[in-house]
């Protein structure tokens, strides 16, 4: 980033299609993450340049100095903390199993034996499936680059089950005519954080945390959530 007058411009990586957190509409990106990072930038006097990309490419892009920041429905995990620094948490999520509406055979992780599980590359859902694979007797963990392709695979009957963040799949089911349903308990209790390159971006991270606190205090954060979640 550079430029003294209008504030520094930071490149911000985000997922390609992850409603209600980020999605394209009328040629523009919107969603909870997009509005949050814009509101933080406004409070803290910096500018952003948005770079949507496959989720699996985001942390590599931070490590390669192609991104300053990432906000992508990204869960704060110990593995990721080895590579990036996270802001304070800004949203509670958690993974769930998802099957086609007429599937009555899978109701929990105990029912995954011999099943094909669709996941998105680089996600906590993909890690969960890979870790469970042997113990649960999963037949195949099939990787996709984006969430809509993963949803289609199960809706079409090409895979038995998928793993997705609960708020994302709940929103997709509510707003589209996907014949999918969530089953079982949430598999974990992830929280989303905003990521920056580890150890080198303390000043930026402080601005992000300070802006996040300001928008929580002044009501903008709630306004953003309501904009996407209360319809
Ligand atoms: N929250 C999940 C993760 O961090 C999924 C994020 C996403 O698909 N954009 O891996």
py3Dmol code that shows the C-alpha trace and the ligand (Angstrom):
import py3Dmol

protein = """\
ATOM      1  CA  UNK A   1       0.000   0.000   0.000  1.00  0.00           C
ATOM      2  CA  UNK A   2       1.008   3.629  -0.515  1.00  0.00           C
ATOM      3  CA  UNK A   3      -0.259   7.196  -0.744  1.00  0.00           C
ATOM      4  CA  UNK A   4      -0.153   9.738   2.067  1.00  0.00           C
ATOM      5  CA  UNK A   5      -3.242  11.793   1.273  1.00  0.00           C
ATOM      6  CA  UNK A   6      -6.128   9.356   0.839  1.00  0.00           C
ATOM      7  CA  UNK A   7      -4.668   6.800   3.258  1.00  0.00           C
ATOM      8  CA  UNK A   8      -2.848   3.576   2.489  1.00  0.00           C
ATOM      9  CA  UNK A   9      -4.482   1.072   0.149  1.00  0.00           C
ATOM     10  CA  UNK A  10      -4.441  -2.527   1.318  1.00  0.00           C
ATOM     11  CA  UNK A  11      -5.198  -5.514  -0.897  1.00  0.00           C
ATOM     12  CA  UNK A  12      -7.895  -7.658   0.670  1.00  0.00           C
ATOM     13  CA  UNK A  13      -8.442 -11.273  -0.338  1.00  0.00           C
ATOM     14  CA  UNK A  14     -11.918 -12.711  -0.124  1.00  0.00           C
ATOM     15  CA  UNK A  15     -13.691 -15.855  -1.278  1.00  0.00           C
ATOM     16  CA  UNK A  16     -15.331 -15.835  -4.729  1.00  0.00           C
ATOM     17  CA  UNK A  17     -18.844 -16.904  -3.769  1.00  0.00           C
ATOM     18  CA  UNK A  18     -19.710 -17.298  -0.117  1.00  0.00           C
ATOM     19  CA  UNK A  19     -23.055 -15.649   0.624  1.00  0.00           C
ATOM     20  CA  UNK A  20     -24.040 -14.046   2.944  1.00  0.00           C
ATOM     21  CA  UNK A  21     -20.356 -13.161   3.601  1.00  0.00           C
ATOM     22  CA  UNK A  22     -19.245 -12.346   0.059  1.00  0.00           C
ATOM     23  CA  UNK A  23     -20.955 -12.569  -3.303  1.00  0.00           C
ATOM     24  CA  UNK A  24     -21.166 -10.712  -6.561  1.00  0.00           C
ATOM     25  CA  UNK A  25     -24.330  -8.886  -7.477  1.00  0.00           C
ATOM     26  CA  UNK A  26     -24.680  -6.550 -10.436  1.00  0.00           C
ATOM     27  CA  UNK A  27     -20.926  -6.673 -11.025  1.00  0.00           C
ATOM     28  CA  UNK A  28     -20.145  -5.615  -7.443  1.00  0.00           C
ATOM     29  CA  UNK A  29     -19.078  -7.548  -4.406  1.00  0.00           C
ATOM     30  CA  UNK A  30     -21.228  -7.301  -1.304  1.00  0.00           C
ATOM     31  CA  UNK A  31     -21.916  -9.286   1.843  1.00  0.00           C
ATOM     32  CA  UNK A  32     -21.144  -9.238   5.563  1.00  0.00           C
ATOM     33  CA  UNK A  33     -17.357  -9.527   5.122  1.00  0.00           C
ATOM     34  CA  UNK A  34     -17.216  -6.888   2.401  1.00  0.00           C
ATOM     35  CA  UNK A  35     -19.307  -4.420   4.383  1.00  0.00           C
ATOM     36  CA  UNK A  36     -17.339  -5.084   7.586  1.00  0.00           C
ATOM     37  CA  UNK A  37     -13.930  -4.495   5.991  1.00  0.00           C
ATOM     38  CA  UNK A  38     -15.224  -1.368   4.236  1.00  0.00           C
ATOM     39  CA  UNK A  39     -16.659  -0.035   7.497  1.00  0.00           C
ATOM     40  CA  UNK A  40     -13.366  -0.743   9.319  1.00  0.00           C
ATOM     41  CA  UNK A  41     -11.396   0.958   6.521  1.00  0.00           C
ATOM     42  CA  UNK A  42     -13.630   3.995   6.770  1.00  0.00           C
ATOM     43  CA  UNK A  43     -13.233   4.238  10.551  1.00  0.00           C
ATOM     44  CA  UNK A  44      -9.470   3.818  10.378  1.00  0.00           C
ATOM     45  CA  UNK A  45      -8.792   5.940   7.288  1.00  0.00           C
ATOM     46  CA  UNK A  46      -7.388   3.370   4.892  1.00  0.00           C
ATOM     47  CA  UNK A  47      -8.484   2.129   1.488  1.00  0.00           C
ATOM     48  CA  UNK A  48      -8.976  -1.377   0.233  1.00  0.00           C
ATOM     49  CA  UNK A  49      -8.639  -3.135  -3.066  1.00  0.00           C
ATOM     50  CA  UNK A  50     -10.698  -6.304  -3.115  1.00  0.00           C
ATOM     51  CA  UNK A  51      -9.257  -9.507  -4.618  1.00  0.00           C
ATOM     52  CA  UNK A  52     -11.788 -12.343  -4.775  1.00  0.00           C
ATOM     53  CA  UNK A  53     -10.151 -15.768  -5.243  1.00  0.00           C
ATOM     54  CA  UNK A  54     -10.683 -19.450  -4.528  1.00  0.00           C
ATOM     55  CA  UNK A  55     -10.579 -19.845  -0.763  1.00  0.00           C
ATOM     56  CA  UNK A  56      -7.728 -22.365  -0.935  1.00  0.00           C
ATOM     57  CA  UNK A  57      -5.501 -19.719  -2.558  1.00  0.00           C
ATOM     58  CA  UNK A  58      -5.936 -17.046   0.091  1.00  0.00           C
ATOM     59  CA  UNK A  59      -3.383 -18.059   2.741  1.00  0.00           C
ATOM     60  CA  UNK A  60      -0.778 -18.904   0.056  1.00  0.00           C
ATOM     61  CA  UNK A  61      -1.391 -15.428  -1.429  1.00  0.00           C
ATOM     62  CA  UNK A  62      -0.823 -13.793   1.979  1.00  0.00           C
ATOM     63  CA  UNK A  63       2.414 -15.761   2.387  1.00  0.00           C
ATOM     64  CA  UNK A  64       3.501 -14.678  -1.110  1.00  0.00           C
ATOM     65  CA  UNK A  65       2.856 -10.999  -0.251  1.00  0.00           C
ATOM     66  CA  UNK A  66       0.073 -10.745  -2.824  1.00  0.00           C
ATOM     67  CA  UNK A  67      -2.471  -9.837  -0.147  1.00  0.00           C
ATOM     68  CA  UNK A  68      -2.249  -7.607   2.919  1.00  0.00           C
ATOM     69  CA  UNK A  69      -5.468  -8.802   4.512  1.00  0.00           C
ATOM     70  CA  UNK A  70      -8.014 -11.602   4.137  1.00  0.00           C
ATOM     71  CA  UNK A  71     -11.651 -11.577   5.168  1.00  0.00           C
ATOM     72  CA  UNK A  72     -13.312 -14.683   3.807  1.00  0.00           C
ATOM     73  CA  UNK A  73     -15.463 -16.364   6.414  1.00  0.00           C
ATOM     74  CA  UNK A  74     -12.097 -17.666   7.584  1.00  0.00           C
ATOM     75  CA  UNK A  75     -12.146 -19.644  10.803  1.00  0.00           C
ATOM     76  CA  UNK A  76      -9.499 -18.960  13.398  1.00  0.00           C
ATOM     77  CA  UNK A  77      -7.557 -22.214  13.814  1.00  0.00           C
ATOM     78  CA  UNK A  78      -4.283 -23.178  15.511  1.00  0.00           C
ATOM     79  CA  UNK A  79      -2.912 -24.484  12.190  1.00  0.00           C
ATOM     80  CA  UNK A  80      -3.554 -21.173  10.482  1.00  0.00           C
ATOM     81  CA  UNK A  81      -2.108 -19.214  13.400  1.00  0.00           C
ATOM     82  CA  UNK A  82       1.272 -20.663  12.416  1.00  0.00           C
ATOM     83  CA  UNK A  83       1.020 -18.765   9.130  1.00  0.00           C
ATOM     84  CA  UNK A  84      -1.126 -15.689   9.751  1.00  0.00           C
ATOM     85  CA  UNK A  85      -2.189 -13.408  12.585  1.00  0.00           C
ATOM     86  CA  UNK A  86      -5.917 -13.075  13.219  1.00  0.00           C
ATOM     87  CA  UNK A  87      -7.972 -10.145  14.405  1.00  0.00           C
ATOM     88  CA  UNK A  88     -10.384 -10.484  17.280  1.00  0.00           C
ATOM     89  CA  UNK A  89     -13.210 -12.862  16.303  1.00  0.00           C
ATOM     90  CA  UNK A  90     -16.111 -11.201  14.470  1.00  0.00           C
ATOM     91  CA  UNK A  91     -18.598 -14.002  13.840  1.00  0.00           C
ATOM     92  CA  UNK A  92     -19.531 -17.392  15.358  1.00  0.00           C
ATOM     93  CA  UNK A  93     -19.949 -20.201  12.863  1.00  0.00           C
ATOM     94  CA  UNK A  94     -19.258 -23.953  13.023  1.00  0.00           C
ATOM     95  CA  UNK A  95     -19.442 -26.877  10.628  1.00  0.00           C
ATOM     96  CA  UNK A  96     -22.446 -29.004   9.780  1.00  0.00           C
ATOM     97  CA  UNK A  97     -23.183 -32.032   7.624  1.00  0.00           C
ATOM     98  CA  UNK A  98     -25.492 -31.422   4.663  1.00  0.00           C
ATOM     99  CA  UNK A  99     -27.349 -34.041   2.609  1.00  0.00           C
ATOM    100  CA  UNK A 100     -29.955 -33.999  -0.121  1.00  0.00           C
ATOM    101  CA  UNK A 101     -33.476 -33.382   1.129  1.00  0.00           C
ATOM    102  CA  UNK A 102     -34.632 -36.962   0.496  1.00  0.00           C
ATOM    103  CA  UNK A 103     -31.647 -38.599   2.214  1.00  0.00           C
ATOM    104  CA  UNK A 104     -32.660 -40.259   5.485  1.00  0.00           C
ATOM    105  CA  UNK A 105     -29.629 -42.436   5.907  1.00  0.00           C
ATOM    106  CA  UNK A 106     -27.120 -39.915   7.163  1.00  0.00           C
ATOM    107  CA  UNK A 107     -27.997 -38.184  10.412  1.00  0.00           C
ATOM    108  CA  UNK A 108     -24.573 -37.857  12.047  1.00  0.00           C
ATOM    109  CA  UNK A 109     -20.854 -38.463  11.561  1.00  0.00           C
ATOM    110  CA  UNK A 110     -21.470 -42.076  12.592  1.00  0.00           C
ATOM    111  CA  UNK A 111     -23.192 -42.646   9.243  1.00  0.00           C
ATOM    112  CA  UNK A 112     -20.328 -41.787   6.894  1.00  0.00           C
ATOM    113  CA  UNK A 113     -19.054 -45.318   6.255  1.00  0.00           C
ATOM    114  CA  UNK A 114     -18.707 -45.973   2.525  1.00  0.00           C
ATOM    115  CA  UNK A 115     -19.916 -42.470   1.684  1.00  0.00           C
ATOM    116  CA  UNK A 116     -18.567 -39.853  -0.708  1.00  0.00           C
ATOM    117  CA  UNK A 117     -18.019 -36.565   1.148  1.00  0.00           C
ATOM    118  CA  UNK A 118     -17.765 -33.288  -0.796  1.00  0.00           C
ATOM    119  CA  UNK A 119     -15.632 -30.509   0.708  1.00  0.00           C
ATOM    120  CA  UNK A 120     -14.072 -27.229  -0.364  1.00  0.00           C
ATOM    121  CA  UNK A 121     -10.340 -27.107  -0.817  1.00  0.00           C
ATOM    122  CA  UNK A 122      -8.386 -25.518   2.036  1.00  0.00           C
ATOM    123  CA  UNK A 123     -11.313 -25.231   4.434  1.00  0.00           C
ATOM    124  CA  UNK A 124     -11.875 -26.435   7.966  1.00  0.00           C
ATOM    125  CA  UNK A 125     -14.560 -28.710   6.474  1.00  0.00           C
ATOM    126  CA  UNK A 126     -11.944 -30.342   4.236  1.00  0.00           C
ATOM    127  CA  UNK A 127      -9.604 -30.805   7.222  1.00  0.00           C
ATOM    128  CA  UNK A 128     -12.413 -32.307   9.262  1.00  0.00           C
ATOM    129  CA  UNK A 129     -13.263 -34.847   6.549  1.00  0.00           C
ATOM    130  CA  UNK A 130      -9.620 -35.794   5.961  1.00  0.00           C
ATOM    131  CA  UNK A 131      -9.064 -36.297   9.683  1.00  0.00           C
ATOM    132  CA  UNK A 132     -12.239 -38.394  10.041  1.00  0.00           C
ATOM    133  CA  UNK A 133     -11.691 -40.361   6.838  1.00  0.00           C
ATOM    134  CA  UNK A 134     -10.129 -43.498   8.240  1.00  0.00           C
ATOM    135  CA  UNK A 135     -11.987 -43.653  11.546  1.00  0.00           C
ATOM    136  CA  UNK A 136     -15.377 -43.080   9.910  1.00  0.00           C
ATOM    137  CA  UNK A 137     -14.653 -45.348   6.926  1.00  0.00           C
ATOM    138  CA  UNK A 138     -15.372 -42.564   4.411  1.00  0.00           C
ATOM    139  CA  UNK A 139     -15.038 -43.903   0.868  1.00  0.00           C
ATOM    140  CA  UNK A 140     -13.825 -40.691  -0.761  1.00  0.00           C
ATOM    141  CA  UNK A 141     -13.260 -37.068   0.197  1.00  0.00           C
ATOM    142  CA  UNK A 142     -13.924 -35.068  -2.970  1.00  0.00           C
ATOM    143  CA  UNK A 143     -12.473 -31.548  -3.169  1.00  0.00           C
ATOM    144  CA  UNK A 144     -14.074 -28.527  -4.868  1.00  0.00           C
ATOM    145  CA  UNK A 145     -12.727 -25.009  -5.355  1.00  0.00           C
ATOM    146  CA  UNK A 146     -15.946 -23.182  -4.501  1.00  0.00           C
ATOM    147  CA  UNK A 147     -19.041 -23.750  -2.393  1.00  0.00           C
ATOM    148  CA  UNK A 148     -21.696 -23.687  -5.186  1.00  0.00           C
ATOM    149  CA  UNK A 149     -19.956 -26.576  -7.022  1.00  0.00           C
ATOM    150  CA  UNK A 150     -19.814 -28.567  -3.798  1.00  0.00           C
ATOM    151  CA  UNK A 151     -23.537 -27.922  -3.137  1.00  0.00           C
ATOM    152  CA  UNK A 152     -24.424 -29.066  -6.679  1.00  0.00           C
ATOM    153  CA  UNK A 153     -22.487 -32.302  -6.295  1.00  0.00           C
ATOM    154  CA  UNK A 154     -24.725 -33.371  -3.418  1.00  0.00           C
ATOM    155  CA  UNK A 155     -27.932 -31.882  -4.856  1.00  0.00           C
ATOM    156  CA  UNK A 156     -27.266 -33.904  -8.038  1.00  0.00           C
ATOM    157  CA  UNK A 157     -26.634 -37.097  -6.095  1.00  0.00           C
ATOM    158  CA  UNK A 158     -22.975 -37.389  -7.165  1.00  0.00           C
ATOM    159  CA  UNK A 159     -21.791 -37.193  -3.573  1.00  0.00           C
ATOM    160  CA  UNK A 160     -23.665 -38.295  -0.428  1.00  0.00           C
ATOM    161  CA  UNK A 161     -22.868 -35.500   1.960  1.00  0.00           C
ATOM    162  CA  UNK A 162     -20.982 -32.241   2.221  1.00  0.00           C
ATOM    163  CA  UNK A 163     -19.486 -30.249   5.069  1.00  0.00           C
ATOM    164  CA  UNK A 164     -20.065 -26.511   5.201  1.00  0.00           C
ATOM    165  CA  UNK A 165     -20.241 -23.658   7.703  1.00  0.00           C
ATOM    166  CA  UNK A 166     -23.726 -23.608   9.201  1.00  0.00           C
ATOM    167  CA  UNK A 167     -24.584 -19.927   8.524  1.00  0.00           C
ATOM    168  CA  UNK A 168     -23.544 -20.277   4.883  1.00  0.00           C
ATOM    169  CA  UNK A 169     -25.514 -23.408   4.069  1.00  0.00           C
ATOM    170  CA  UNK A 170     -28.527 -22.188   6.061  1.00  0.00           C
ATOM    171  CA  UNK A 171     -28.508 -18.983   3.984  1.00  0.00           C
ATOM    172  CA  UNK A 172     -28.089 -20.925   0.713  1.00  0.00           C
ATOM    173  CA  UNK A 173     -31.017 -23.211   1.545  1.00  0.00           C
ATOM    174  CA  UNK A 174     -33.181 -20.251   2.525  1.00  0.00           C
ATOM    175  CA  UNK A 175     -32.406 -18.119  -0.516  1.00  0.00           C
ATOM    176  CA  UNK A 176     -32.220 -20.709  -3.319  1.00  0.00           C
ATOM    177  CA  UNK A 177     -34.106 -23.795  -4.359  1.00  0.00           C
ATOM    178  CA  UNK A 178     -31.326 -26.240  -3.521  1.00  0.00           C
ATOM    179  CA  UNK A 179     -32.800 -29.548  -2.354  1.00  0.00           C
ATOM    180  CA  UNK A 180     -30.452 -29.819   0.608  1.00  0.00           C
ATOM    181  CA  UNK A 181     -30.850 -30.024   4.378  1.00  0.00           C
ATOM    182  CA  UNK A 182     -28.524 -29.822   7.361  1.00  0.00           C
ATOM    183  CA  UNK A 183     -28.360 -32.862   9.666  1.00  0.00           C
ATOM    184  CA  UNK A 184     -27.017 -33.545  13.142  1.00  0.00           C
ATOM    185  CA  UNK A 185     -25.332 -31.269  15.635  1.00  0.00           C
ATOM    186  CA  UNK A 186     -22.796 -28.653  14.691  1.00  0.00           C
ATOM    187  CA  UNK A 187     -19.450 -30.403  14.389  1.00  0.00           C
ATOM    188  CA  UNK A 188     -17.467 -27.609  16.044  1.00  0.00           C
ATOM    189  CA  UNK A 189     -17.678 -24.001  17.133  1.00  0.00           C
ATOM    190  CA  UNK A 190     -15.501 -21.995  14.742  1.00  0.00           C
ATOM    191  CA  UNK A 191     -15.144 -18.244  14.949  1.00  0.00           C
ATOM    192  CA  UNK A 192     -14.245 -16.067  11.971  1.00  0.00           C
ATOM    193  CA  UNK A 193     -11.270 -13.725  12.062  1.00  0.00           C
ATOM    194  CA  UNK A 194      -9.612 -11.272   9.697  1.00  0.00           C
ATOM    195  CA  UNK A 195      -6.107 -12.453   8.739  1.00  0.00           C
ATOM    196  CA  UNK A 196      -2.873 -10.566   8.044  1.00  0.00           C
ATOM    197  CA  UNK A 197       0.654 -11.817   7.392  1.00  0.00           C
ATOM    198  CA  UNK A 198       2.174 -13.200  10.551  1.00  0.00           C
ATOM    199  CA  UNK A 199       4.485 -11.059  12.603  1.00  0.00           C
ATOM    200  CA  UNK A 200       4.884  -8.267  10.036  1.00  0.00           C
ATOM    201  CA  UNK A 201       1.641  -6.398  10.200  1.00  0.00           C
ATOM    202  CA  UNK A 202       1.043  -5.449  13.819  1.00  0.00           C
ATOM    203  CA  UNK A 203       0.109  -1.878  12.944  1.00  0.00           C
ATOM    204  CA  UNK A 204      -2.489  -2.959  10.408  1.00  0.00           C
ATOM    205  CA  UNK A 205      -3.840  -5.599  12.782  1.00  0.00           C
ATOM    206  CA  UNK A 206      -4.240  -2.967  15.494  1.00  0.00           C
ATOM    207  CA  UNK A 207      -6.179  -0.747  13.081  1.00  0.00           C
ATOM    208  CA  UNK A 208      -8.415  -3.666  12.151  1.00  0.00           C
ATOM    209  CA  UNK A 209      -9.118  -4.527  15.784  1.00  0.00           C
ATOM    210  CA  UNK A 210      -9.718  -0.912  16.665  1.00  0.00           C
ATOM    211  CA  UNK A 211     -12.073  -0.412  13.683  1.00  0.00           C
ATOM    212  CA  UNK A 212     -13.913  -3.620  14.514  1.00  0.00           C
ATOM    213  CA  UNK A 213     -14.454  -2.438  18.084  1.00  0.00           C
ATOM    214  CA  UNK A 214     -15.668   0.967  16.836  1.00  0.00           C
ATOM    215  CA  UNK A 215     -18.249  -0.520  14.470  1.00  0.00           C
ATOM    216  CA  UNK A 216     -19.457  -2.831  17.236  1.00  0.00           C
ATOM    217  CA  UNK A 217     -19.828   0.158  19.554  1.00  0.00           C
ATOM    218  CA  UNK A 218     -21.477   2.517  17.046  1.00  0.00           C
ATOM    219  CA  UNK A 219     -24.050   0.029  15.761  1.00  0.00           C
ATOM    220  CA  UNK A 220     -22.645  -0.371  12.235  1.00  0.00           C
ATOM    221  CA  UNK A 221     -21.701  -3.978  12.859  1.00  0.00           C
ATOM    222  CA  UNK A 222     -25.262  -4.892  13.874  1.00  0.00           C
ATOM    223  CA  UNK A 223     -26.631  -2.920  10.942  1.00  0.00           C
ATOM    224  CA  UNK A 224     -24.473  -4.969   8.550  1.00  0.00           C
ATOM    225  CA  UNK A 225     -25.539  -8.286  10.076  1.00  0.00           C
ATOM    226  CA  UNK A 226     -29.186  -7.288   9.956  1.00  0.00           C
ATOM    227  CA  UNK A 227     -28.832  -6.226   6.314  1.00  0.00           C
ATOM    228  CA  UNK A 228     -28.030  -9.814   5.316  1.00  0.00           C
ATOM    229  CA  UNK A 229     -29.484 -12.034   8.018  1.00  0.00           C
ATOM    230  CA  UNK A 230     -32.835 -10.513   8.932  1.00  0.00           C
ATOM    231  CA  UNK A 231     -35.041 -10.968   5.899  1.00  0.00           C
TER     232      UNK A 231
END
"""
ligand_1 = """\
10
LIG
N -14.860 -21.175 7.701
C -14.301 -22.139 6.812
C -12.797 -22.088 6.861
O -12.244 -21.205 7.420
C -14.776 -21.978 5.371
C -14.403 -20.644 4.755
C -14.829 -20.497 3.315
O -15.218 -21.475 2.677
N -14.757 -19.310 2.793
O -12.143 -22.920 6.354
"""
view = py3Dmol.view(width=600, height=400)
view.addModel(protein, "pdb")
view.setStyle({"model": 0}, {"cartoon": {"style": "trace"}})
view.addModel(ligand_1, "xyz")
view.setStyle({"model": 1}, {"stick": {}})
view.zoomTo()
view.show()
